[in-house]
Amino acid sequence: MKKILISTLSILGLLLLNSCTDLTENVLDEASASGLTDKQAADGNLAPVYALLPTLFTHTVYFAIQEISTDEAILPYRGGTDWGDNGIYVAMHQHTHGSTDPNLRSNWLVLTQGISRAVTALSTLPANKDSNVKTYIAEARGMRAYYNMLLLDLFGVVFVKDDPQGFSEVRRGEAAYEYVKSELLAVEPDLLTTVGAGRLSKAGAWGLLARLYLNAAVYRDRYAAQFTFKPDDMDKVTEYCDKIIGTGQYQLSKDYFAIFNSDNNTNKELIFTVDQRAELNGHNRLAYFSLSGDQFPLPAFPAANGTDGPAITPEFYRTWVNAYAPQDPAGIDPRFFKQNWTVPADSCVAEANFNMNRGILRGQQYGLLRVNGAFLRCGTNYRVGKLFNVTRNKSTLPVNFTEQVNYTVAGSDYSTGFRVLKYEFSKKSASGRNLGDADISIVRLADVYLMRAEAKLRKGDAAAALADVNTVRAARTSPAPALSTMTLDLLLRERGFELYWEMVRRTDLIRFGKYEDSWTEKTNTDKQKRIFPIPQTAIDGASNLPGYLTQNPGY
């Protein structure tokens, strides 16, 4: 079965790369393979629909455009040698990106291929006699809606397609929004309450519907000077959030960072996730993306280090500082930082006790000391101490993360910018960089409370909104102090505190009217940057069909 599935997915990928715009592909029906039970065939039809989620949520695909385009993340040309990438990360952050950006193309390809796979599954599953087929059809159709929802949010288009051999109908604006909404509403009754991690459940669909209604004003009128949030839409947000909360099936995690641990597969806060357990060969790179090249989280792997990637901007850091001044946010908000161990210089630590601090990392960093490719030992233990940029051939430069980071030579050096370690490194890895088995949240309960708070606030009920926000703040061990007032600016700040690095920031900033604001190295105020350009390869691929796929304004 595995050989059949792998070969099928490979062929589908090649077909899509050659014809990604109209989503036309040959249908390869696993159900026709001899020797398969109906259940095996049905599983084989549905599995490819979900299989692209780990690819979508890698660090240089969805993360790159949802976070680096915002005030939460900045990725400079590190030391003049790393992450230059022809300026694509600078352009993304400054909103000067264009239609040839390879990361935009990667997002487009993954999403259109996901739609294509869903269409293939929907064309073959009805003939299957397995008892799960009705649910599988709902999941495939729901995932087609989800991929289209992301296309709508990112590129302003959706593809309406039912016949695998036919062309897609392209919709934009309110017609696109209504299509995604109608599809999610249609499948919700046939989804199950519990299906396990990584699959679309009834509550997952409710969460997506709440998010869709919350952003309806944006999707209807993308370039509005001020978005109009209809009361009926906000009521729907509240309705679907109430449904999720009312099930009692989900709980806010007392340990905030446990939501992002390697063993989070059964965490009750998670509602809809990217399933990346090690036994499924998960490949979550979010753990090491931001760390220094001289931070090695796993004693077993002396080559598994960080990449000196993105940092948070000083503006985003200052939202924390300003919220809790004169106190340090690390001592008052459990979402900011988790101290797993305190290491004085030249100490020895057993491998089992070596566990990196989590959250926003500031100042001088301590960790495993590596010389000539091997970690220093103290008998059976490991020596830890003050880190220097040895891997960058700057052995006298401390790994001392600073608040300031920018595109100057000094501001883009290897230690500039406070870093983020939110997702835990996998200890099941075979190399330190594969099997990043922390499931990635698509919808979780804290976001549900915050969406409901926003819907209530936009209808004028600040007291109810405040109660929901304080519910989230109070849920964690050593809870953050309760707030006494609630405004839209405070609510956006709270979403940043709770959901940073979770790939929702761009969508949030647009909805709150802040995407045209200025922050470090970004001053562009062009409203047309609220959606990305359709990749030029897709435009070129559709050039034989005049008017079929037109470029978004401003590109």
SETI-430238 format. One line per 10 residues: number of its first residue (from 1); their letters; for each residue x, y, z of C-alpha. Coordinates in Angstrom, 2 decimals. Layout:
REM SETI-430238
NUM> a> X Y Z; ...
END
This chain:
REM SETI-430238
1> mkkilistls> 0.00 0.00 0.00; 2.84 2.38 0.91; 4.53 1.84 -2.47; 1.29 2.56 -4.29; 0.70 5.71 -2.27; 4.22 7.06 -2.66; 4.34 6.53 -6.40; 0.91 8.09 -6.80; 1.84 11.18 -4.82; 5.07 11.58 -6.80
11> ilgllllnsc> 3.22 11.46 -10.12; 0.56 13.85 -8.87; 3.27 16.27 -7.78; 4.90 16.19 -11.20; 1.58 16.70 -12.92; 0.82 19.68 -10.72; 4.17 21.33 -11.26; 3.54 21.17 -14.99; -0.05 22.38 -14.76; -0.64 24.10 -11.45
21> tdltenvlde> -3.10 26.75 -12.54; -6.03 24.81 -13.94; -5.52 21.94 -11.46; -5.93 19.40 -14.26; -4.37 16.01 -13.53; -4.83 12.35 -14.30; -6.83 10.44 -11.72; -4.91 7.54 -10.25; -7.39 5.59 -8.17; -5.78 3.53 -5.42
31> asasgltdkq> -9.10 1.71 -5.09; -8.37 -0.06 -8.39; -5.25 -1.71 -7.00; -5.77 -5.44 -6.56; -5.76 -6.93 -3.10; -6.90 -3.87 -1.18; -9.84 -3.92 1.17; -12.42 -1.14 0.89; -11.01 0.36 4.09; -7.44 0.35 2.75
41> aadgnlapvy> -8.56 1.89 -0.52; -10.57 4.58 1.26; -7.63 5.39 3.51; -5.43 5.58 0.43; -7.80 8.06 -1.16; -7.97 10.33 1.87; -4.34 10.26 3.05; -2.94 12.37 0.17; -5.42 15.14 0.98; -3.75 15.69 4.35
51> allptlftht> -0.22 14.77 3.31; 0.79 18.26 2.20; 0.04 20.00 5.51; 3.55 19.39 6.93; 5.05 20.89 3.77; 2.79 23.92 3.97; 3.76 24.61 7.57; 7.51 24.48 7.10; 9.60 27.51 7.96; 10.11 28.80 4.41
61> vyfaiqeist> 6.56 28.29 3.18; 3.54 29.48 5.18; 5.57 30.79 8.11; 7.72 32.93 5.83; 4.84 34.91 4.39; 2.55 35.00 7.42; 5.23 36.07 9.93; 8.17 37.69 8.13; 5.74 40.07 6.40; 4.76 41.41 9.84
71> deailpyrgg> 6.12 43.05 12.98; 6.61 39.66 14.64; 9.54 38.45 12.57; 12.46 39.95 10.67; 15.10 37.93 8.83; 18.17 39.99 7.89; 21.11 38.97 5.72; 22.98 37.40 8.61; 26.64 38.39 8.66; 26.46 39.10 4.95
81> tdwgdngiyv> 26.62 35.36 4.27; 23.41 33.69 5.49; 19.76 34.10 4.50; 20.51 36.50 1.65; 18.40 34.45 -0.76; 18.40 37.19 -3.40; 16.68 39.55 -0.99; 13.36 37.70 -0.78; 13.10 37.90 3.02; 13.98 41.58 3.05
91> amhqhthgst> 11.38 42.23 0.35; 8.75 40.21 2.21; 9.31 42.17 5.39; 9.31 45.52 3.58; 6.25 44.65 1.45; 8.19 45.05 -1.79; 7.85 41.41 -2.84; 6.88 40.50 -6.39; 5.31 37.71 -8.39; 8.59 35.78 -8.81
101> dpnlrsnwlv> 9.11 35.24 -5.07; 9.91 31.51 -4.68; 8.27 31.24 -1.26; 5.02 32.62 -2.64; 5.23 30.09 -5.45; 5.75 27.30 -2.89; 2.61 28.31 -1.02; 0.63 28.49 -4.26; 1.81 25.07 -5.40; 1.09 23.35 -2.09
111> ltqgisravt> -2.39 24.86 -1.82; -3.42 24.17 -5.40; -2.04 20.66 -5.18; -4.00 20.15 -1.96; -7.17 21.18 -3.77; -6.32 18.87 -6.63; -5.81 15.92 -4.30; -9.10 16.65 -2.55; -10.90 16.69 -5.90; -9.31 13.35 -6.79
121> alstlpankd> -10.44 11.85 -3.50; -13.97 13.20 -3.95; -14.18 11.63 -7.39; -13.18 8.16 -6.19; -14.54 7.81 -2.65; -18.27 7.63 -3.56; -17.74 4.27 -5.27; -16.13 2.79 -2.17; -18.30 0.63 0.08; -16.40 1.16 3.32
131> snvktyiaea> -18.51 2.38 6.26; -16.25 5.41 6.74; -16.80 6.82 3.27; -19.39 9.40 4.23; -17.02 10.88 6.81; -14.04 10.68 4.45; -15.95 12.56 1.77; -16.80 15.27 4.28; -13.15 15.51 5.34; -11.86 15.70 1.77
141> rgmrayynml> -14.42 18.35 0.88; -13.66 20.24 4.10; -9.95 20.16 3.35; -10.64 21.44 -0.17; -12.46 24.34 1.51; -9.56 24.89 3.92; -6.95 25.04 1.15; -9.21 27.45 -0.73; -9.67 29.51 2.44; -5.90 29.97 2.63
151> lldlfgvvfv> -5.74 30.84 -1.08; -8.43 33.44 -0.48; -6.57 34.91 2.47; -3.18 34.95 0.77; -3.91 35.50 -2.92; -7.53 36.65 -3.07; -8.78 33.76 -5.22; -10.43 30.37 -4.86; -10.72 27.50 -7.34; -14.11 25.84 -7.71
161> kddpqgfsev> -13.53 22.40 -9.14; -15.40 19.09 -8.97; -14.37 17.20 -12.12; -10.73 16.03 -11.95; -10.47 16.30 -15.72; -12.04 19.75 -15.95; -10.87 23.30 -15.43; -11.45 25.24 -12.25; -13.69 28.23 -11.99; -11.79 31.16 -10.47
171> rrgeaayeyv> -13.70 33.29 -7.97; -12.69 36.42 -6.05; -14.11 38.75 -3.44; -17.49 38.00 -1.91; -18.19 35.16 -4.35; -15.01 33.44 -3.19; -15.86 33.99 0.47; -19.38 32.62 -0.01; -18.04 29.53 -1.74; -15.68 28.64 1.10
181> ksellavepd> -18.40 29.29 3.66; -20.96 27.15 1.83; -18.50 24.25 1.58; -17.65 24.28 5.28; -21.31 24.51 6.20; -22.13 21.62 3.87; -19.60 19.20 5.39; -20.01 20.09 9.06; -22.95 17.69 9.70; -21.02 14.69 8.36
191> llttvgagrl> -17.77 15.31 10.24; -17.08 13.35 13.41; -16.67 14.77 16.87; -13.38 12.95 17.41; -11.12 11.69 14.65; -7.67 12.03 16.23; -4.91 14.53 15.65; -4.28 15.88 12.18; -7.77 15.30 10.75; -10.68 17.67 10.34
201> skagawglla> -13.31 17.15 13.02; -16.62 18.88 13.58; -14.97 21.28 16.05; -12.19 21.92 13.55; -14.76 23.00 10.98; -16.44 25.22 13.59; -13.10 26.86 14.28; -12.49 27.49 10.57; -16.00 28.90 10.19; -15.44 31.24 13.13
211> rlylnaavyr> -12.20 32.44 11.56; -13.86 32.85 8.17; -16.73 34.93 9.57; -14.28 36.99 11.62; -12.39 37.94 8.45; -15.46 38.28 6.22; -15.19 42.09 6.13; -11.66 41.80 4.75; -12.54 39.20 2.15; -15.54 41.17 0.89
221> dryaaqftfk> -13.65 44.44 0.44; -9.92 43.82 0.55; -8.76 47.41 0.02; -11.31 49.20 2.21; -10.13 52.26 4.09; -12.01 50.84 7.06; -13.53 47.37 7.26; -17.22 46.94 8.01; -17.79 44.08 10.45; -21.42 43.03 10.07
231> pddmdkvtey> -23.20 42.19 13.33; -24.56 38.98 11.78; -21.02 37.85 10.99; -19.88 38.56 14.54; -22.87 36.62 15.87; -21.76 33.65 13.77; -18.25 33.88 15.19; -19.71 33.75 18.67; -22.05 30.89 17.73; -19.26 28.62 16.46
241> cdkiigtgqy> -16.90 29.50 19.29; -19.72 28.70 21.74; -20.17 25.33 20.07; -16.50 24.44 20.55; -16.33 25.65 24.14; -19.67 24.04 24.94; -18.52 20.56 24.00; -16.28 20.40 27.07; -13.96 18.32 24.90; -11.12 20.86 24.89
251> qlskdyfaif> -9.20 22.45 27.75; -6.79 25.35 28.05; -3.36 23.94 28.85; -2.01 24.90 32.27; 1.53 24.73 30.90; 1.63 27.14 27.97; 4.69 25.64 26.31; 3.30 22.10 26.63; 1.04 23.10 23.72; 4.19 23.08 21.59
261> nsdnntnkel> 6.04 20.11 23.11; 7.06 17.08 21.12; 4.43 15.02 22.93; 1.60 17.50 22.28; -0.31 15.05 20.08; -2.86 14.49 22.86; -2.86 18.02 24.30; -6.50 18.91 24.95; -6.11 22.52 23.87; -5.45 21.50 20.26
271> iftvdqrael> -8.50 21.27 18.01; -7.15 21.00 14.45; -3.45 20.40 13.86; -0.74 19.30 11.49; 0.04 15.81 12.80; 3.82 15.45 12.94; 4.49 12.55 15.25; 7.90 11.00 14.71; 6.38 7.69 13.61; 4.76 9.66 10.78
281> nghnrlayfs> 8.17 11.13 9.85; 7.22 14.63 10.92; 9.61 17.33 9.82; 8.83 20.45 11.83; 11.78 22.83 11.40; 10.26 25.63 13.46; 12.28 24.55 16.51; 15.72 25.45 15.17; 14.86 28.13 12.59; 15.44 31.11 14.92
291> lsgdqfplpa> 18.26 29.76 17.09; 21.94 30.62 16.87; 24.27 28.45 14.84; 26.04 27.80 18.14; 23.00 26.58 20.02; 22.77 22.78 20.03; 19.57 21.58 21.74; 20.35 17.84 21.65; 23.49 16.32 23.20; 23.14 13.30 20.92
301> fpaangtdgp> 23.58 15.39 17.78; 26.64 17.67 17.57; 25.61 18.84 14.08; 22.04 19.80 14.98; 22.21 23.54 15.54; 20.14 26.61 14.80; 20.25 28.57 11.56; 20.47 32.17 12.89; 17.18 32.84 11.16; 14.44 35.30 12.09
311> aitpefyrtw> 14.25 37.41 15.21; 11.35 39.37 16.61; 11.31 43.09 15.90; 12.00 45.61 18.69; 8.43 46.88 18.22; 6.90 43.51 18.98; 9.21 43.02 21.95; 8.23 46.44 23.26; 4.55 45.44 23.34; 5.52 43.02 26.11
321> vnayapqdpa> 7.76 45.49 27.93; 5.20 48.27 27.80; 2.44 45.98 29.02; 4.30 45.00 32.20; 6.68 47.90 32.94; 8.51 48.30 35.24; 8.49 44.52 35.72; 10.19 42.11 33.35; 7.57 40.20 31.29; 9.52 37.00 31.88
331> gidprffkqn> 8.54 37.09 35.52; 4.88 37.92 35.06; 3.51 36.34 31.84; 4.10 32.59 31.41; 3.77 32.89 27.63; 6.86 35.06 27.27; 9.57 32.77 28.62; 10.05 29.46 30.41; 13.23 28.87 32.36; 14.00 25.16 32.13
341> wtvpadscva> 17.43 25.37 33.71; 19.88 27.95 34.98; 23.43 27.26 33.84; 26.43 29.08 35.25; 29.55 29.03 33.12; 31.60 25.82 33.11; 28.96 23.56 34.61; 28.25 19.92 33.90; 24.80 18.62 33.04; 23.51 15.09 32.50
351> eanfnmnrgi> 22.04 14.49 29.06; 18.63 13.74 30.56; 18.61 17.11 32.33; 19.62 19.20 29.34; 16.49 21.01 28.19; 16.63 24.41 26.52; 14.73 27.43 27.77; 11.63 28.26 25.74; 9.87 31.34 24.46; 11.63 34.62 23.70
361> lrgqqygllr> 15.38 34.26 24.26; 17.33 37.36 25.25; 20.88 38.24 26.21; 23.85 35.96 26.71; 23.08 32.36 25.84; 24.51 29.28 27.54; 24.60 25.76 26.23; 26.61 22.77 25.08; 30.21 23.64 24.26; 31.49 22.13 21.02
371> vngaflrcgt> 35.13 21.83 19.98; 36.23 20.30 16.67; 32.76 18.96 16.02; 32.29 17.22 19.38; 30.72 18.32 22.65; 32.99 18.72 25.66; 32.36 16.09 28.32; 32.69 15.87 32.09; 32.89 12.12 32.39; 29.45 10.91 31.34
381> nyrvgklfnv> 27.96 14.39 31.52; 28.20 17.37 29.18; 29.97 20.64 29.80; 27.83 23.73 29.34; 28.85 27.35 29.46; 28.84 30.73 27.79; 28.35 30.41 24.04; 30.36 32.14 21.33; 29.86 32.25 17.57; 32.39 29.50 16.93
391> trnkstlpvn> 30.52 28.01 13.97; 30.65 31.45 12.31; 34.43 31.63 12.80; 33.93 34.41 15.35; 35.12 32.61 18.47; 35.38 35.82 20.51; 31.89 37.09 19.64; 29.41 36.00 22.35; 26.02 34.58 21.43; 24.36 37.52 23.11
401> fteqvnytva> 20.96 38.27 21.62; 20.23 41.99 21.49; 16.95 43.83 21.15; 18.06 45.81 18.11; 18.03 44.13 14.71; 17.87 45.74 11.28; 19.38 45.62 7.80; 22.57 47.53 8.55; 25.84 45.58 8.75; 25.86 45.83 12.53
411> gsdystgfrv> 22.14 45.21 12.86; 22.18 42.02 10.82; 25.06 40.29 12.56; 24.64 36.81 13.98; 23.54 37.80 17.48; 21.15 40.62 16.69; 17.49 40.33 17.60; 15.77 38.38 20.35; 15.01 34.84 19.20; 12.09 32.46 19.61
421> lkyefskksa> 12.13 28.82 20.67; 8.47 27.98 20.95; 8.34 24.47 19.51; 10.35 21.78 21.27; 13.17 19.93 19.54; 12.32 16.29 18.92; 14.32 13.89 21.05; 13.40 11.04 18.70; 15.32 12.60 15.85; 17.88 10.67 13.86
431> sgrnlgdadi> 19.84 13.82 13.05; 18.51 16.57 15.29; 16.78 18.26 12.38; 14.38 15.63 11.18; 11.39 14.25 13.05; 10.33 17.61 14.46; 7.35 15.85 15.93; 5.54 18.69 17.71; 2.12 18.98 16.10; 1.49 22.46 14.71
441> sivrladvyl> -1.72 24.16 15.76; -4.16 25.30 13.09; -7.01 25.90 15.56; -6.66 25.75 19.34; -8.92 26.64 22.21; -7.19 29.87 23.30; -7.66 31.26 19.81; -11.34 30.30 20.00; -11.74 32.37 23.18; -9.90 35.28 21.59
451> mraeaklrkg> -12.00 35.11 18.41; -15.15 35.17 20.51; -13.77 38.10 22.50; -13.12 40.02 19.29; -16.58 39.30 17.91; -18.20 40.52 21.12; -15.98 43.59 21.27; -16.79 44.55 17.69; -20.46 44.45 18.70; -19.81 46.74 21.65
461> daaaaladvn> -19.75 44.20 24.49; -16.38 45.07 26.03; -17.20 43.36 29.34; -17.81 39.97 27.70; -14.69 40.39 25.58; -12.65 41.18 28.67; -13.96 38.07 30.42; -12.84 35.84 27.53; -9.38 37.40 27.37; -8.95 37.03 31.12
471> tvraartspa> -10.05 33.41 30.91; -7.08 32.74 28.64; -4.68 34.78 30.81; -5.80 32.98 33.97; -5.58 29.46 32.52; -1.82 29.02 32.71; 0.21 28.02 35.74; 1.37 31.25 37.44; -1.23 33.14 35.41; -0.76 36.56 33.90
481> palstmtldl> -2.61 39.22 35.89; -6.15 40.00 34.85; -6.81 43.02 32.69; -9.34 45.64 33.79; -10.31 47.08 30.39; -10.55 45.89 26.82; -10.10 47.73 23.52; -9.30 46.58 20.02; -5.66 47.62 20.44; -5.42 45.60 23.65
491> llrergfely> -7.07 42.62 22.01; -4.57 42.67 19.13; -1.80 42.85 21.70; -3.27 39.83 23.51; -3.44 37.87 20.27; 0.24 38.65 19.78; 1.10 37.47 23.30; -0.86 34.24 22.96; -0.34 33.33 19.29; 3.10 34.67 18.34
501> wemvrrtdli> 5.01 32.54 15.85; 1.81 30.56 15.03; 1.33 32.00 11.54; -1.74 34.16 12.13; -0.09 37.57 12.51; -0.43 38.87 8.94; -4.13 38.00 8.86; -4.61 39.65 12.26; -2.79 42.86 11.33; -4.86 43.26 8.17
511> rfgkyedswt> -8.14 42.71 10.02; -7.17 45.21 12.73; -6.10 47.81 10.15; -2.43 47.72 11.19; -0.77 46.07 8.19; 0.16 49.43 6.66; 1.83 50.60 9.90; 5.57 51.13 10.14; 7.99 48.96 12.11; 11.69 48.14 11.92
521> ektntdkqkr> 12.82 48.33 8.28; 9.22 48.57 7.01; 7.44 51.79 6.01; 5.36 50.68 3.00; 1.70 51.77 3.31; 0.38 50.29 0.07; -3.04 48.69 0.69; -2.56 46.49 -2.35; 0.02 44.53 -0.39; -2.77 43.09 1.75
531> ifpipqtaid> -2.82 40.21 -0.68; 0.13 38.63 -2.40; 0.74 38.48 -6.14; -0.28 35.34 -7.96; 3.02 33.67 -8.89; 4.16 34.58 -12.37; 4.56 30.91 -13.26; 0.83 30.42 -12.64; -0.04 33.49 -14.73; 2.20 32.24 -17.53
541> gasnlpgylt> 0.72 28.74 -17.30; -2.77 30.16 -17.85; -1.76 32.53 -20.66; -3.42 30.36 -23.30; -6.78 31.08 -21.64; -7.29 34.85 -21.94; -8.77 36.38 -18.81; -8.77 33.11 -16.88; -6.23 34.11 -14.23; -5.44 37.80 -13.93
551> qnpgy> -2.82 39.27 -11.65; -3.81 41.04 -8.46; -3.71 44.86 -8.52; -0.36 46.46 -7.78; 1.80 43.65 -9.12
END
